Structures are given as C-alpha cells and as structure tokens.
Amino acid sequence: MSLPGVTAEFHRPDHYIPTRDDLASAAEAVRGVLPDHQTMAFYRGLGALTLLGLMDWPVAAAIGVGVAVAQRAGGPASK
C-alpha cells in the first residue's frame, strides 16, 4: 500500500545497559545517604510502634523528621 507523501522509517532503539561499575557506584551513592544501623533501628522501632497502634503515625513522623534534622545539623542526636 502506498500513501503519497508518507514514508516510514524504523530506527533501532538506543538503550544503555549499565555496567557493573555503574551499578557499584550507584550502590555506593545510596549507602552514603542512608543512616547508620543504629539510626535505622530507631526508625524501625518507630514504625513498629506505629503499626502496633501504640503511637499515632503523625507523632512518629514528627519524631523521625526531628531526629533526621538534628543529625543533619550536627545536634546532640548525631552520634
């Protein structure tokens, strides 16, 4: 079938497949942003208290954000 003024061009997609080094550097970047094990345990404890219904989620969120801000600022909570 021929249409006047219409042509079809097919291009092979240009996909980038990351290498092992790309993935390793991405993992290192993520590790640099994550909190240490003790702080993660604290956040998991807040989450557990919230899931068990012992603490409301807005209170847990406020505590978690407060701890994160204090650690970033170098306050007394950062160790």
N, CA, C and O atoms as a CHARMM CRD file, in Angstrom:
* protein
*
  316
    1    1 MET  N      0.85000  -1.16600   0.00000 PROA 1      0.00000
    2    1 MET  CA     0.00000   0.00000   0.00000 PROA 1      0.00000
    3    1 MET  C      0.90100   1.23600   0.00000 PROA 1      0.00000
    4    1 MET  O      1.84000   1.31800   0.79200 PROA 1      0.00000
    5    2 SER  N      0.63400   2.15500  -0.84400 PROA 2      0.00000
    6    2 SER  CA     1.46000   3.33200  -0.99000 PROA 2      0.00000
    7    2 SER  C      0.63100   4.57400  -0.72300 PROA 2      0.00000
    8    2 SER  O     -0.41100   4.78300  -1.34400 PROA 2      0.00000
    9    3 LEU  N      1.10200   5.40000   0.21100 PROA 3      0.00000
   10    3 LEU  CA     0.42600   6.65200   0.52400 PROA 3      0.00000
   11    3 LEU  C      1.30300   7.79500   0.03300 PROA 3      0.00000
   12    3 LEU  O      2.50500   7.80600   0.30100 PROA 3      0.00000
   13    4 PRO  N      0.73700   8.73600  -0.66400 PROA 4      0.00000
   14    4 PRO  CA     1.54400   9.84500  -1.15800 PROA 4      0.00000
   15    4 PRO  C      2.03200  10.74300  -0.01800 PROA 4      0.00000
   16    4 PRO  O      1.24400  11.13800   0.84200 PROA 4      0.00000
   17    5 GLY  N      3.32000  11.06200  -0.01000 PROA 5      0.00000
   18    5 GLY  CA     3.88600  11.97300   0.97700 PROA 5      0.00000
   19    5 GLY  C      4.13300  11.35900   2.33700 PROA 5      0.00000
   20    5 GLY  O      4.50600  12.07400   3.26700 PROA 5      0.00000
   21    6 VAL  N      3.93800  10.04900   2.48900 PROA 6      0.00000
   22    6 VAL  CA     4.13500   9.38700   3.77800 PROA 6      0.00000
   23    6 VAL  C      5.22000   8.33300   3.60400 PROA 6      0.00000
   24    6 VAL  O      5.13500   7.46200   2.73800 PROA 6      0.00000
   25    7 THR  N      6.23600   8.43700   4.44400 PROA 7      0.00000
   26    7 THR  CA     7.27600   7.40900   4.44200 PROA 7      0.00000
   27    7 THR  C      7.45100   6.90200   5.86100 PROA 7      0.00000
   28    7 THR  O      7.23300   7.63000   6.82900 PROA 7      0.00000
   29    8 ALA  N      7.83700   5.67300   5.96700 PROA 8      0.00000
   30    8 ALA  CA     8.05700   5.06500   7.28300 PROA 8      0.00000
   31    8 ALA  C      9.53400   4.78900   7.44800 PROA 8      0.00000
   32    8 ALA  O     10.16700   4.19200   6.57700 PROA 8      0.00000
   33    9 GLU  N     10.07500   5.22000   8.55700 PROA 9      0.00000
   34    9 GLU  CA    11.46300   4.93000   8.89100 PROA 9      0.00000
   35    9 GLU  C     11.49500   4.22000  10.23800 PROA 9      0.00000
   36    9 GLU  O     10.88800   4.67400  11.20800 PROA 9      0.00000
   37   10 PHE  N     12.19400   3.12900  10.28200 PROA 10     0.00000
   38   10 PHE  CA    12.30900   2.35400  11.50900 PROA 10     0.00000
   39   10 PHE  C     13.72800   2.48500  12.04200 PROA 10     0.00000
   40   10 PHE  O     14.70000   2.25300  11.32200 PROA 10     0.00000
   41   11 HSD  N     13.83300   2.85700  13.30400 PROA 11     0.00000
   42   11 HSD  CA    15.13200   3.02300  13.93900 PROA 11     0.00000
   43   11 HSD  C     15.25900   2.03700  15.08900 PROA 11     0.00000
   44   11 HSD  O     14.31500   1.78100  15.83600 PROA 11     0.00000
   45   12 ARG  N     16.44500   1.50400  15.19500 PROA 12     0.00000
   46   12 ARG  CA    16.71800   0.62400  16.31200 PROA 12     0.00000
   47   12 ARG  C     16.80100   1.46500  17.58400 PROA 12     0.00000
   48   12 ARG  O     17.49300   2.48300  17.59200 PROA 12     0.00000
   49   13 PRO  N     16.10900   1.06700  18.66900 PROA 13     0.00000
   50   13 PRO  CA    16.16300   1.85800  19.90700 PROA 13     0.00000
   51   13 PRO  C     17.57900   1.91000  20.46400 PROA 13     0.00000
   52   13 PRO  O     18.32600   0.93400  20.39500 PROA 13     0.00000
   53   14 ASP  N     17.93100   3.05300  21.01200 PROA 14     0.00000
   54   14 ASP  CA    19.25300   3.25200  21.58200 PROA 14     0.00000
   55   14 ASP  C     19.13900   3.11000  23.10100 PROA 14     0.00000
   56   14 ASP  O     18.83900   4.07800  23.79900 PROA 14     0.00000
   57   15 HSD  N     19.37700   1.91100  23.60000 PROA 15     0.00000
   58   15 HSD  CA    19.27900   1.63000  25.03200 PROA 15     0.00000
   59   15 HSD  C     20.67400   1.52500  25.62200 PROA 15     0.00000
   60   15 HSD  O     21.57900   0.94100  25.02500 PROA 15     0.00000
   61   16 TYR  N     20.82700   2.09900  26.80200 PROA 16     0.00000
   62   16 TYR  CA    22.09400   1.99600  27.51900 PROA 16     0.00000
   63   16 TYR  C     21.94600   0.92000  28.58500 PROA 16     0.00000
   64   16 TYR  O     21.03100   0.98100  29.40700 PROA 16     0.00000
   65   17 ILE  N     22.81900  -0.04300  28.57700 PROA 17     0.00000
   66   17 ILE  CA    22.82000  -1.08700  29.58900 PROA 17     0.00000
   67   17 ILE  C     23.95000  -0.77300  30.56100 PROA 17     0.00000
   68   17 ILE  O     25.11500  -0.72600  30.16400 PROA 17     0.00000
   69   18 PRO  N     23.61200  -0.55700  31.84400 PROA 18     0.00000
   70   18 PRO  CA    24.64500  -0.17500  32.81100 PROA 18     0.00000
   71   18 PRO  C     25.64000  -1.31300  33.03300 PROA 18     0.00000
   72   18 PRO  O     25.29200  -2.49200  32.98100 PROA 18     0.00000
   73   19 THR  N     26.86800  -0.92400  33.27700 PROA 19     0.00000
   74   19 THR  CA    27.92100  -1.89800  33.55500 PROA 19     0.00000
   75   19 THR  C     27.96800  -2.19500  35.05200 PROA 19     0.00000
   76   19 THR  O     27.25500  -1.57900  35.84500 PROA 19     0.00000
   77   20 ARG  N     28.80900  -3.13600  35.41500 PROA 20     0.00000
   78   20 ARG  CA    28.95800  -3.48900  36.83000 PROA 20     0.00000
   79   20 ARG  C     29.50100  -2.29900  37.61900 PROA 20     0.00000
   80   20 ARG  O     29.09700  -2.07500  38.76000 PROA 20     0.00000
   81   21 ASP  N     30.40700  -1.54100  37.02000 PROA 21     0.00000
   82   21 ASP  CA    30.95900  -0.35900  37.69000 PROA 21     0.00000
   83   21 ASP  C     29.88800   0.70800  37.90500 PROA 21     0.00000
   84   21 ASP  O     29.87400   1.37700  38.93900 PROA 21     0.00000
   85   22 ASP  N     28.98700   0.86800  36.92600 PROA 22     0.00000
   86   22 ASP  CA    27.88700   1.82400  37.08400 PROA 22     0.00000
   87   22 ASP  C     27.00700   1.44200  38.27200 PROA 22     0.00000
   88   22 ASP  O     26.63100   2.29300  39.07800 PROA 22     0.00000
   89   23 LEU  N     26.68700   0.16000  38.36600 PROA 23     0.00000
   90   23 LEU  CA    25.83800  -0.30900  39.47100 PROA 23     0.00000
   91   23 LEU  C     26.54900  -0.17900  40.81300 PROA 23     0.00000
   92   23 LEU  O     25.92700   0.17400  41.81600 PROA 23     0.00000
   93   24 ALA  N     27.84000  -0.46100  40.83400 PROA 24     0.00000
   94   24 ALA  CA    28.60300  -0.34100  42.08600 PROA 24     0.00000
   95   24 ALA  C     28.67200   1.10300  42.54900 PROA 24     0.00000
   96   24 ALA  O     28.54100   1.37700  43.74200 PROA 24     0.00000
   97   25 SER  N     28.87900   2.03800  41.61600 PROA 25     0.00000
   98   25 SER  CA    28.93600   3.44300  42.02600 PROA 25     0.00000
   99   25 SER  C     27.56900   3.94500  42.47500 PROA 25     0.00000
  100   25 SER  O     27.48500   4.78400  43.37200 PROA 25     0.00000
  101   26 ALA  N     26.50100   3.44500  41.86600 PROA 26     0.00000
  102   26 ALA  CA    25.15400   3.82400  42.31100 PROA 26     0.00000
  103   26 ALA  C     24.88600   3.29100  43.72000 PROA 26     0.00000
  104   26 ALA  O     24.30200   3.99100  44.54700 PROA 26     0.00000
  105   27 ALA  N     25.31100   2.06200  43.99200 PROA 27     0.00000
  106   27 ALA  CA    25.12700   1.48000  45.32400 PROA 27     0.00000
  107   27 ALA  C     25.91000   2.26300  46.37500 PROA 27     0.00000
  108   27 ALA  O     25.41700   2.48600  47.48000 PROA 27     0.00000
  109   28 GLU  N     27.12700   2.68000  46.03200 PROA 28     0.00000
  110   28 GLU  CA    27.92400   3.48700  46.96500 PROA 28     0.00000
  111   28 GLU  C     27.26500   4.83300  47.24000 PROA 28     0.00000
  112   28 GLU  O     27.29100   5.31900  48.37000 PROA 28     0.00000
  113   29 ALA  N     26.67800   5.43200  46.21900 PROA 29     0.00000
  114   29 ALA  CA    25.99900   6.71600  46.40400 PROA 29     0.00000
  115   29 ALA  C     24.81000   6.56100  47.34200 PROA 29     0.00000
  116   29 ALA  O     24.56700   7.42500  48.18500 PROA 29     0.00000
  117   30 VAL  N     24.06500   5.46200  47.20200 PROA 30     0.00000
  118   30 VAL  CA    22.91100   5.22700  48.08000 PROA 30     0.00000
  119   30 VAL  C     23.38400   4.97200  49.50700 PROA 30     0.00000
  120   30 VAL  O     22.79000   5.48100  50.45800 PROA 30     0.00000
  121   31 ARG  N     24.45200   4.18400  49.66300 PROA 31     0.00000
  122   31 ARG  CA    24.97400   3.91500  51.00900 PROA 31     0.00000
  123   31 ARG  C     25.44100   5.18100  51.71100 PROA 31     0.00000
  124   31 ARG  O     25.36900   5.27900  52.93600 PROA 31     0.00000
  125   32 GLY  N     25.91600   6.14100  50.94500 PROA 32     0.00000
  126   32 GLY  CA    26.36900   7.39000  51.53000 PROA 32     0.00000
  127   32 GLY  C     25.23600   8.24200  52.06900 PROA 32     0.00000
  128   32 GLY  O     25.46400   9.11500  52.90600 PROA 32     0.00000
  129   33 VAL  N     24.01300   8.00100  51.60000 PROA 33     0.00000
  130   33 VAL  CA    22.86200   8.80600  52.01700 PROA 33     0.00000
  131   33 VAL  C     22.09600   8.13900  53.16000 PROA 33     0.00000
  132   33 VAL  O     21.47000   8.82000  53.97300 PROA 33     0.00000
  133   34 LEU  N     22.14500   6.81300  53.21900 PROA 34     0.00000
  134   34 LEU  CA    21.38500   6.09200  54.24400 PROA 34     0.00000
  135   34 LEU  C     21.95700   6.32600  55.63100 PROA 34     0.00000
  136   34 LEU  O     23.16400   6.51600  55.77700 PROA 34     0.00000
  137   35 PRO  N     21.09900   6.31500  56.66100 PROA 35     0.00000
  138   35 PRO  CA    21.58800   6.45200  58.03600 PROA 35     0.00000
  139   35 PRO  C     22.33800   5.19600  58.48200 PROA 35     0.00000
  140   35 PRO  O     22.26900   4.15400  57.82900 PROA 35     0.00000
  141   36 ASP  N     23.05300   5.31100  59.59600 PROA 36     0.00000
  142   36 ASP  CA    23.78600   4.16200  60.12300 PROA 36     0.00000
  143   36 ASP  C     22.81000   3.13700  60.70500 PROA 36     0.00000
  144   36 ASP  O     21.60700   3.38500  60.77700 PROA 36     0.00000
  145   37 HSD  N     23.34500   1.97400  61.12200 PROA 37     0.00000
  146   37 HSD  CA    22.50000   0.87700  61.60100 PROA 37     0.00000
  147   37 HSD  C     21.70700   1.24400  62.84900 PROA 37     0.00000
  148   37 HSD  O     20.55200   0.84400  62.98900 PROA 37     0.00000
  149   38 GLN  N     22.31100   1.99300  63.74800 PROA 38     0.00000
  150   38 GLN  CA    21.62700   2.36500  64.99000 PROA 38     0.00000
  151   38 GLN  C     20.44300   3.28000  64.69700 PROA 38     0.00000
  152   38 GLN  O     19.37700   3.11800  65.29100 PROA 38     0.00000
  153   39 THR  N     20.61300   4.22600  63.80100 PROA 39     0.00000
  154   39 THR  CA    19.52500   5.13100  63.46300 PROA 39     0.00000
  155   39 THR  C     18.42300   4.38600  62.71200 PROA 39     0.00000
  156   39 THR  O     17.23900   4.64400  62.92800 PROA 39     0.00000
  157   40 MET  N     18.81400   3.45500  61.82500 PROA 40     0.00000
  158   40 MET  CA    17.80600   2.66400  61.11900 PROA 40     0.00000
  159   40 MET  C     16.99400   1.82200  62.10100 PROA 40     0.00000
  160   40 MET  O     15.78700   1.65600  61.92700 PROA 40     0.00000
  161   41 ALA  N     17.65300   1.29100  63.13300 PROA 41     0.00000
  162   41 ALA  CA    16.93900   0.52100  64.15500 PROA 41     0.00000
  163   41 ALA  C     15.94200   1.42100  64.88800 PROA 41     0.00000
  164   41 ALA  O     14.83800   0.98800  65.21900 PROA 41     0.00000
  165   42 PHE  N     16.33000   2.66200  65.13700 PROA 42     0.00000
  166   42 PHE  CA    15.43200   3.61500  65.78300 PROA 42     0.00000
  167   42 PHE  C     14.20300   3.86100  64.91200 PROA 42     0.00000
  168   42 PHE  O     13.07500   3.85500  65.40400 PROA 42     0.00000
  169   43 TYR  N     14.42900   4.07900  63.60100 PROA 43     0.00000
  170   43 TYR  CA    13.30600   4.31200  62.69000 PROA 43     0.00000
  171   43 TYR  C     12.41500   3.07400  62.57900 PROA 43     0.00000
  172   43 TYR  O     11.19200   3.19500  62.50400 PROA 43     0.00000
  173   44 ARG  N     13.01800   1.89400  62.56900 PROA 44     0.00000
  174   44 ARG  CA    12.21100   0.66300  62.54200 PROA 44     0.00000
  175   44 ARG  C     11.37400   0.54500  63.81900 PROA 44     0.00000
  176   44 ARG  O     10.22600   0.10400  63.77200 PROA 44     0.00000
  177   45 GLY  N     11.95400   0.94300  64.96100 PROA 45     0.00000
  178   45 GLY  CA    11.19100   0.91800  66.21100 PROA 45     0.00000
  179   45 GLY  C     10.01000   1.87200  66.16900 PROA 45     0.00000
  180   45 GLY  O      8.92100   1.54300  66.63900 PROA 45     0.00000
  181   46 LEU  N     10.22800   3.06100  65.60200 PROA 46     0.00000
  182   46 LEU  CA     9.10400   3.99200  65.44600 PROA 46     0.00000
  183   46 LEU  C      8.01900   3.38500  64.56000 PROA 46     0.00000
  184   46 LEU  O      6.82900   3.49200  64.85500 PROA 46     0.00000
  185   47 GLY  N      8.44300   2.75200  63.48000 PROA 47     0.00000
  186   47 GLY  CA     7.48100   2.11300  62.58000 PROA 47     0.00000
  187   47 GLY  C      6.72300   0.98700  63.26800 PROA 47     0.00000
  188   47 GLY  O      5.51700   0.83500  63.07100 PROA 47     0.00000
  189   48 ALA  N      7.43000   0.19700  64.07700 PROA 48     0.00000
  190   48 ALA  CA     6.77600  -0.90400  64.79000 PROA 48     0.00000
  191   48 ALA  C      5.75300  -0.37700  65.79700 PROA 48     0.00000
  192   48 ALA  O      4.65200  -0.91600  65.91000 PROA 48     0.00000
  193   49 LEU  N      6.12100   0.67100  66.52200 PROA 49     0.00000
  194   49 LEU  CA     5.16600   1.25800  67.47400 PROA 49     0.00000
  195   49 LEU  C      3.92600   1.77900  66.75800 PROA 49     0.00000
  196   49 LEU  O      2.80900   1.67800  67.26600 PROA 49     0.00000
  197   50 THR  N      4.14300   2.33500  65.57200 PROA 50     0.00000
  198   50 THR  CA     3.01300   2.85300  64.80200 PROA 50     0.00000
  199   50 THR  C      2.13800   1.71400  64.30200 PROA 50     0.00000
  200   50 THR  O      0.91200   1.78700  64.38300 PROA 50     0.00000
  201   51 LEU  N      2.76900   0.65400  63.78100 PROA 51     0.00000
  202   51 LEU  CA     1.99100  -0.47900  63.27400 PROA 51     0.00000
  203   51 LEU  C      1.22000  -1.18400  64.37600 PROA 51     0.00000
  204   51 LEU  O      0.11600  -1.67900  64.14700 PROA 51     0.00000
  205   52 LEU  N      1.79400  -1.23100  65.56500 PROA 52     0.00000
  206   52 LEU  CA     1.10300  -1.87000  66.69600 PROA 52     0.00000
  207   52 LEU  C      0.01500  -0.97900  67.29100 PROA 52     0.00000
  208   52 LEU  O     -0.74700  -1.42000  68.15200 PROA 52     0.00000
  209   53 GLY  N     -0.05800   0.24400  66.84600 PROA 53     0.00000
  210   53 GLY  CA    -1.07800   1.15800  67.34900 PROA 53     0.00000
  211   53 GLY  C     -0.71000   1.82600  68.65900 PROA 53     0.00000
  212   53 GLY  O     -1.56300   2.44500  69.29500 PROA 53     0.00000
  213   54 LEU  N      0.54100   1.71400  69.07500 PROA 54     0.00000
  214   54 LEU  CA     0.95600   2.32600  70.32400 PROA 54     0.00000
  215   54 LEU  C      1.32700   3.79700  70.15900 PROA 54     0.00000
  216   54 LEU  O      1.48800   4.52400  71.13900 PROA 54     0.00000
  217   55 MET  N      1.46100   4.22600  68.89600 PROA 55     0.00000
  218   55 MET  CA     1.79700   5.61300  68.60100 PROA 55     0.00000
  219   55 MET  C      1.09100   5.99000  67.30300 PROA 55     0.00000
  220   55 MET  O      1.04000   5.19400  66.36500 PROA 55     0.00000
  221   56 ASP  N      0.55100   7.19600  67.25200 PROA 56     0.00000
  222   56 ASP  CA    -0.07900   7.66400  66.02000 PROA 56     0.00000
  223   56 ASP  C      0.98600   7.99900  64.98800 PROA 56     0.00000
  224   56 ASP  O      2.08000   8.44300  65.33700 PROA 56     0.00000
  225   57 TRP  N      0.66200   7.78300  63.70100 PROA 57     0.00000
  226   57 TRP  CA     1.67100   7.99100  62.65800 PROA 57     0.00000
  227   57 TRP  C      2.14300   9.44200  62.54400 PROA 57     0.00000
  228   57 TRP  O      3.31000   9.65200  62.21300 PROA 57     0.00000
  229   58 PRO  N      1.29600  10.47400  62.80200 PROA 58     0.00000
  230   58 PRO  CA     1.85500  11.82700  62.72100 PROA 58     0.00000
  231   58 PRO  C      2.90700  12.10700  63.80100 PROA 58     0.00000
  232   58 PRO  O      3.86500  12.84500  63.57200 PROA 58     0.00000
  233   59 VAL  N      2.71500  11.51100  64.97100 PROA 59     0.00000
  234   59 VAL  CA     3.68000  11.68800  66.05700 PROA 59     0.00000
  235   59 VAL  C      4.99500  10.99700  65.69500 PROA 59     0.00000
  236   59 VAL  O      6.07200  11.56100  65.88700 PROA 59     0.00000
  237   60 ALA  N      4.90100   9.77400  65.17100 PROA 60     0.00000
  238   60 ALA  CA     6.10300   9.03700  64.76600 PROA 60     0.00000
  239   60 ALA  C      6.82300   9.77000  63.63800 PROA 60     0.00000
  240   60 ALA  O      8.05200   9.84300  63.63700 PROA 60     0.00000
  241   61 ALA  N      6.08300  10.30600  62.68800 PROA 61     0.00000
  242   61 ALA  CA     6.69700  11.04800  61.58100 PROA 61     0.00000
  243   61 ALA  C      7.40400  12.30000  62.09900 PROA 61     0.00000
  244   61 ALA  O      8.50600  12.62500  61.65700 PROA 61     0.00000
  245   62 ALA  N      6.76300  13.00100  63.03900 PROA 62     0.00000
  246   62 ALA  CA     7.38000  14.21100  63.59100 PROA 62     0.00000
  247   62 ALA  C      8.66800  13.87100  64.34600 PROA 62     0.00000
  248   62 ALA  O      9.66100  14.58900  64.23500 PROA 62     0.00000
  249   63 ILE  N      8.65100  12.79000  65.10200 PROA 63     0.00000
  250   63 ILE  CA     9.85700  12.37500  65.82400 PROA 63     0.00000
  251   63 ILE  C     10.95600  11.98900  64.83400 PROA 63     0.00000
  252   63 ILE  O     12.10800  12.39300  64.99500 PROA 63     0.00000
  253   64 GLY  N     10.60400  11.21400  63.81800 PROA 64     0.00000
  254   64 GLY  CA    11.58800  10.79100  62.82200 PROA 64     0.00000
  255   64 GLY  C     12.19100  11.96200  62.07500 PROA 64     0.00000
  256   64 GLY  O     13.40300  12.00900  61.86300 PROA 64     0.00000
  257   65 VAL  N     11.36400  12.90100  61.67700 PROA 65     0.00000
  258   65 VAL  CA    11.87100  14.08500  60.96900 PROA 65     0.00000
  259   65 VAL  C     12.74000  14.92100  61.90500 PROA 65     0.00000
  260   65 VAL  O     13.78200  15.43200  61.49200 PROA 65     0.00000
  261   66 GLY  N     12.32300  15.06100  63.15000 PROA 66     0.00000
  262   66 GLY  CA    13.11800  15.82500  64.11300 PROA 66     0.00000
  263   66 GLY  C     14.49000  15.22200  64.33400 PROA 66     0.00000
  264   66 GLY  O     15.48200  15.94600  64.40800 PROA 66     0.00000
  265   67 VAL  N     14.55600  13.90400  64.43900 PROA 67     0.00000
  266   67 VAL  CA    15.84500  13.22700  64.62000 PROA 67     0.00000
  267   67 VAL  C     16.71000  13.41500  63.37500 PROA 67     0.00000
  268   67 VAL  O     17.90700  13.67800  63.48900 PROA 67     0.00000
  269   68 ALA  N     16.11500  13.28100  62.18600 PROA 68     0.00000
  270   68 ALA  CA    16.87900  13.43800  60.94100 PROA 68     0.00000
  271   68 ALA  C     17.43100  14.85700  60.81200 PROA 68     0.00000
  272   68 ALA  O     18.58000  15.04500  60.41100 PROA 68     0.00000
  273   69 VAL  N     16.62100  15.84300  61.14800 PROA 69     0.00000
  274   69 VAL  CA    17.07000  17.23800  61.05400 PROA 69     0.00000
  275   69 VAL  C     18.17500  17.51200  62.06900 PROA 69     0.00000
  276   69 VAL  O     19.15300  18.19400  61.76300 PROA 69     0.00000
  277   70 ALA  N     18.01300  16.97100  63.28900 PROA 70     0.00000
  278   70 ALA  CA    19.04000  17.18300  64.30800 PROA 70     0.00000
  279   70 ALA  C     20.36000  16.53100  63.90400 PROA 70     0.00000
  280   70 ALA  O     21.42600  17.09500  64.14900 PROA 70     0.00000
  281   71 GLN  N     20.30100  15.35600  63.29200 PROA 71     0.00000
  282   71 GLN  CA    21.53300  14.68800  62.86900 PROA 71     0.00000
  283   71 GLN  C     22.20100  15.43600  61.73200 PROA 71     0.00000
  284   71 GLN  O     23.42500  15.56000  61.70600 PROA 71     0.00000
  285   72 ARG  N     21.40900  15.93900  60.78800 PROA 72     0.00000
  286   72 ARG  CA    21.98300  16.68400  59.66700 PROA 72     0.00000
  287   72 ARG  C     22.64200  17.98600  60.15100 PROA 72     0.00000
  288   72 ARG  O     23.65600  18.42300  59.60600 PROA 72     0.00000
  289   73 ALA  N     22.04200  18.59300  61.18700 PROA 73     0.00000
  290   73 ALA  CA    22.56200  19.86300  61.70200 PROA 73     0.00000
  291   73 ALA  C     23.74300  19.64900  62.65100 PROA 73     0.00000
  292   73 ALA  O     24.40600  20.60400  63.05600 PROA 73     0.00000
  293   74 GLY  N     23.99800  18.38400  63.00000 PROA 74     0.00000
  294   74 GLY  CA    25.11100  18.11300  63.92500 PROA 74     0.00000
  295   74 GLY  C     24.72500  18.36200  65.36000 PROA 74     0.00000
  296   74 GLY  O     25.58200  18.66400  66.19000 PROA 74     0.00000
  297   75 GLY  N     23.45500  18.23900  65.66400 PROA 75     0.00000
  298   75 GLY  CA    22.96400  18.46900  67.01300 PROA 75     0.00000
  299   75 GLY  C     23.30600  17.32700  67.94900 PROA 75     0.00000
  300   75 GLY  O     24.05200  16.42400  67.57200 PROA 75     0.00000
  301   76 PRO  N     22.77900  17.34900  69.15000 PROA 76     0.00000
  302   76 PRO  CA    23.11000  16.32800  70.16100 PROA 76     0.00000
  303   76 PRO  C     22.66400  14.93000  69.76200 PROA 76     0.00000
  304   76 PRO  O     23.20100  13.95600  70.29000 PROA 76     0.00000
  305   77 ALA  N     21.70300  14.78800  68.85300 PROA 77     0.00000
  306   77 ALA  CA    21.24100  13.45100  68.46300 PROA 77     0.00000
  307   77 ALA  C     22.17900  12.77400  67.49100 PROA 77     0.00000
  308   77 ALA  O     22.01300  11.58200  67.22900 PROA 77     0.00000
  309   78 SER  N     23.15200  13.47200  66.94600 PROA 78     0.00000
  310   78 SER  CA    24.04300  12.87200  65.95300 PROA 78     0.00000
  311   78 SER  C     25.24200  12.22700  66.62700 PROA 78     0.00000
  312   78 SER  O     26.08200  12.92000  67.20200 PROA 78     0.00000
  313   79 LYS  N     25.32400  10.91500  66.55900 PROA 79     0.00000
  314   79 LYS  CA    26.46300  10.15000  67.10900 PROA 79     0.00000
  315   79 LYS  C     26.66600   8.93300  66.28400 PROA 79     0.00000
  316   79 LYS  O     27.56800   8.14200  66.56100 PROA 79     0.00000
